[in-house]
């Protein structure tokens, strides 16, 4: 059985999807539509860079969605792939919006507008340079929670992503992350500061939650044509009202990616197709279970794998 995965922030790079843009007019139309909707040359940032402009959260989020949605459309039109052959769609953080759009829950244009707001709201929630994220390697969520609890009077950090076995991301204000990093080093636990300028998926995003609550409630959603796995619950969600509620909660809640993949494997998924830039999610899947098959679709030749 098959599941389709959609990547999140961090998978972007200048030139992504250029081969699809060059070969398919309907992909060009999607790129042009985004430029018109956002009143800025997102197409140029995606196809040419510069990297620092593409990496701005308010640009990155619609850009990654644009690429994933474009490739998904190529897959549907140019191969024998049938969306209904997939048991589940799942996306990492903003990738959940890609999953919902590809499952025809939200329209393409509405998704772009939501991600423009989401990217700006999340970037603005904490002053630039004051917050960040740290990836912790080689240990589990339980150990990290233990360290955070023991040191709760010294610093406050939050688990943001439970990505895979031995890879957990923590968010916080930079001075707290530095103290947490020192504590990890004292426990012989490797950690690396991530090149992001905000502490995503934690309570520090509360102002972004308020903005997105209003935005999401005013957008029309349809029931998904494929079951969507929620980042918040790590289980399928079908009711439109619940999808909206969980998308709002997602901004402050940790991404339960390890649990999402385990849920799907436990429900007979043995093949994962990653649609979008990079192959980060395939790597995480393999860390969780090496026996399953992973396929990445982000180049023209990759279509032959389907």
C-alpha positions in Angstrom: 0.0 0.0 0.0 1.1 3.5 -0.8 1.3 6.8 1.0 2.3 10.2 -0.5 4.5 12.6 1.5 5.0 16.4 1.1 8.1 18.2 2.5 8.2 21.2 4.7 10.5 24.2 5.2 14.2 23.4 4.9 13.8 21.4 1.7 14.0 24.4 -0.6 16.8 25.3 -3.0 17.1 27.7 -6.0 16.3 25.9 -9.2 13.8 23.5 -7.7 11.2 22.3 -10.2 12.9 24.2 -13.1 12.8 21.1 -15.3 9.0 20.8 -14.8 8.6 24.6 -15.4 10.6 24.3 -18.7 8.7 21.3 -20.0 5.0 21.8 -19.0 2.9 24.9 -19.8 0.4 24.1 -17.0 3.3 24.3 -14.5 4.3 27.7 -15.9 0.6 28.8 -15.4 0.8 27.8 -11.8 4.0 29.7 -11.3 2.5 32.8 -13.0 -0.6 32.5 -10.9 1.5 32.6 -7.7 3.3 35.8 -8.9 0.0 37.4 -9.5 -1.5 36.4 -6.2 1.4 37.4 -4.1 2.3 40.5 -6.2 6.0 39.5 -6.1 8.3 37.4 -8.4 8.1 34.1 -6.5 8.8 32.3 -9.7 12.2 34.0 -10.0 13.1 33.2 -6.3 12.2 29.5 -6.9 13.9 29.1 -10.3 16.9 31.4 -9.8 17.2 32.5 -6.2 19.0 34.3 -4.6 19.0 31.8 -1.7 18.7 34.4 1.0 15.4 35.7 -0.5 14.0 32.2 -1.1 14.9 31.3 2.6 12.7 34.1 4.0 9.9 32.2 5.7 7.2 34.3 4.0 8.6 33.3 0.6 9.7 29.7 1.5 6.3 28.5 2.5 4.3 29.4 -0.7 7.4 28.4 -2.8 7.7 24.9 -1.4 3.9 24.4 -1.8 4.0 25.7 -5.4 6.8 23.1 -6.2 5.0 20.2 -4.6 1.7 21.0 -6.1 3.2 21.5 -9.6 5.0 18.1 -9.4 1.9 16.4 -8.1 0.0 17.7 -11.1 2.7 16.5 -13.5 2.5 13.1 -11.8 -1.3 13.0 -12.4 -1.2 14.2 -16.0 1.9 12.4 -17.3 1.9 9.1 -15.6 -0.6 6.3 -14.7 -0.5 7.4 -11.0 -4.0 7.6 -9.6 -4.5 9.7 -6.5 -7.0 7.3 -5.1 -4.4 4.5 -5.2 -2.8 6.2 -2.1 -4.2 5.3 1.3 -2.9 8.4 3.0 -1.4 11.8 2.3 0.9 13.4 4.9 3.0 16.5 5.0 5.6 17.8 7.3 4.4 21.1 8.9 3.7 23.4 5.9 3.7 20.2 3.8 0.3 19.4 5.4 -1.1 22.3 3.3 0.3 20.7 0.2 -1.3 17.4 1.2 -4.7 19.1 1.7 -4.5 21.0 -1.6 -3.5 17.9 -3.5 -6.4 16.0 -1.8 -8.7 18.8 -3.1 -9.6 20.1 0.3 -8.3 23.6 -0.3 -8.0 25.3 -3.7 -4.6 26.2 -5.1 -5.1 29.9 -4.8 -6.5 29.8 -1.3 -3.6 27.7 -0.2 -1.1 30.2 -1.6 -2.9 33.0 0.3 -3.0 31.1 3.5 0.7 30.2 3.3 1.6 33.8 2.6 -0.2 34.8 5.8 1.2 31.8 7.7 4.8 32.5 6.7 4.6 36.1 7.6 2.8 35.4 10.9 5.3 32.8 12.0 8.3 34.9 11.0 6.9 37.9 12.9 5.9 36.1 16.1 9.3 36.6 17.6 11.7 39.4 16.7 14.2 38.3 14.1 17.4 36.9 15.7 15.9 36.3 19.1 14.6 32.8 18.6 15.7 29.6 16.8 15.7 25.9 16.7 18.2 23.1 17.6 18.3 19.6 16.2 19.2 17.0 18.8 20.8 13.8 17.5 21.2 10.3 18.9 18.6 10.3 21.6 14.8 10.1 22.1 12.0 12.4 23.1 11.8 10.9 26.6 15.4 11.8 27.4 15.0 15.3 26.1 11.8 15.8 28.1 13.7 14.6 31.1 16.5 17.1 30.6 14.0 19.9 30.0 12.0 19.0 33.2 15.1 18.8 35.4 16.3 22.2 34.2 13.0 24.0 33.9 14.1 26.7 36.4 17.2 27.4 34.3 15.8 27.7 30.8 12.6 27.1 28.8 12.7 25.2 25.5 10.1 23.2 23.6 10.1 20.0 21.5 9.1 21.2 18.0 9.6 18.1 15.8 9.8 14.5 16.7 11.3 13.6 13.3 12.6 10.1 13.5 14.6 7.7 15.7 17.4 9.8 17.1 16.4 13.1 15.5 14.4 15.6 17.6 14.1 19.4 17.0 13.8 21.9 19.9 12.6 25.5 19.7 13.2 28.4 22.1 14.7 31.9 22.7 18.4 31.8 21.6 19.8 32.4 25.1 17.7 29.4 26.4 18.8 27.3 23.5 22.4 28.0 24.3 21.9 26.8 27.9 20.1 23.8 26.7 22.9 23.0 24.2 25.4 23.2 27.0 23.3 20.8 29.1 23.1 18.4 26.2 26.9 18.5 25.7 27.3 17.7 29.4 25.2 14.6 28.8 27.3 13.7 25.7 24.4 14.4 23.4 25.1 15.9 20.0 23.2 18.9 18.9 23.3 21.4 16.0 21.8 24.9 15.7 19.6 25.1 12.7 19.8 28.0 10.2 16.3 29.4 10.9 15.4 32.7 12.4 12.3 31.8 14.4 11.3 29.2 17.0 8.5 27.3 15.2 6.0 24.8 16.6 5.9 26.1 20.2 4.1 28.5 22.5 6.3 31.4 21.3 4.2 31.2 18.0 1.0 32.3 19.9 0.5 35.5 17.9 0.7 33.5 14.7 -2.0 31.2 15.9 -4.4 34.1 16.4 -3.7 35.4 12.9 -4.1 32.0 11.3 -7.2 31.1 13.3 -9.1 34.1 11.7 -7.6 33.3 8.2 -8.4 29.6 8.2 -11.9 30.0 9.6 -12.8 32.3 6.6 -11.6 29.8 3.9 -13.9 27.2 2.4 -12.6 23.6 2.9 -13.9 20.5 1.2 -13.7 16.9 2.6 -10.3 15.4 1.5 -10.4 12.8 -1.3 -7.6 10.9 0.4 -7.2 10.5 4.2 -4.9 13.2 5.6 -2.7 12.4 8.6 -2.6 15.3 11.0 0.8 16.7 12.3 -0.9 17.3 15.7 -2.6 13.9 16.3 -0.5 11.6 14.0 -3.8 10.1 12.9 -6.2 10.5 10.0 -8.5 13.5 10.0 -11.6 13.7 7.7 -14.1 16.2 9.1 -13.6 19.7 7.7 -14.2 21.4 11.1 -11.5 19.1 12.7 -9.0 19.7 9.8 -9.4 23.5 10.4 -9.0 23.2 14.1 -5.9 21.0 13.8 -4.3 23.3 11.3 -4.7 26.2 13.7 -3.2 24.1 16.6 -0.4 22.9 14.4 1.4 26.3 14.6 2.2 25.8 18.3 2.1 22.0 18.5 5.1 19.7 17.8 5.2 17.9 14.5 4.8 14.2 15.4 6.5 12.9 12.2 8.0 9.7 13.7 4.5 8.7 15.0 2.9 9.6 11.7 5.2 7.3 9.8 4.8 4.5 12.4 1.0 4.9 12.2 1.0 4.4 8.4 3.5 1.4 8.6 1.3 -0.2 11.2 -1.6 0.3 8.8 0.1 -1.7 6.0 1.9 1.1 4.2 5.0 -0.3 2.6 5.8 2.3 -0.1 6.2 6.1 0.4 6.3 8.6 -2.5 7.8 11.9 -1.6 6.6 14.7 -3.9 8.4 18.0 -3.7 11.9 19.5 -3.4 14.7 17.4 -1.8 14.5 14.0 -0.2 14.5 14.9 3.5 11.3 12.9 4.3 12.5 9.8 2.6 15.6 9.9 4.8 13.6 10.2 7.9 11.3 7.3 6.9 14.4 5.1 6.4 15.7 6.0 9.8 12.3 4.9 11.2 12.0 1.7 9.2 14.6 0.5 6.6 12.3 -2.2 5.2 9.8 0.1 3.5 10.3 1.5 0.0 10.8 5.2 -0.6 10.6 7.0 -4.0 11.3 10.7 -4.5 9.7 12.7 -7.3 11.6 15.9 -7.9 13.2 15.5 -11.4 11.7 14.6 -14.8 13.4 11.2 -14.8 11.8 10.3 -11.5 8.4 10.0 -13.3 9.7 6.7 -14.7 9.7 5.3 -11.1 5.9 5.4 -11.0 
